[in-house]
Amino acid sequence: MIAKDIAALDAILDDESVLIHMTGVKQRKRDYLREIQNGTLNYYAVEDDEIIVIVNGDQAEMTGRSRVNAAVYGGGRYTWRLQMQSKLIKKAGRWLFTEQRASTY
C-alpha cells in the first residue's frame, strides 16, 4: 500500500475481496486498488502493535493492530490506530484475503 504496488496487492487479494471501512462502507478489490493507484488513498507508514493469526484448515482469521499514517479522500495526513480483522482462504496453495474490516482501537 505504501509503495502503491498494485500487482503485489492484486496477488494477495481474492478477486471477490471486500474492504469494510470504519465508516461501514464496503469497497470491492478493483475499486480499492484503483483508489490507491490514483492517489485517493495514500499510505505513508505502518507500525504494527499486534498481529494474531488463527488457522483452521484452508481458512484463517487475522487481527492486526497498527498505527497507520495516511491521507485519504482528500483529508490531511494523520496517524490512525487501526484494527484490521481479516478473513483469508487458501486457494491453490496460496493464502488470499477475502474480507478486511477496519475499526479503531
Steps between C-alpha positions, in 0.01 A plus 500: 500500500783738586688420177175499300603155374170414335631171357605375845170606656306340215686173564403478869137617472239252381311628194183521712680665791325781682631768736255631756613846603449622858209708363327176396551565128580179309759525225578235241857406412510676161372827651743481792798441271390781268478745790850407619635541149331835429598657833159502667651270765857590598684289756835623635594277795371212710621393843355170616411466868348150493418233243304186590439223245268202550512229232226240457576282199471707183353798684663751730418809698754770568463796733759772472531816705716765340567871495442604139621834366287594201313771314171375355211646302650848484561529874824592667775260597425339836596193703210270588505212748333242277389148570459288189305177534570289194366175361718291271460187292761269353458450125744297291752511785484881544339700779265774376317771692124476448376760749660776701307699761661818631426660837689707753648376828 
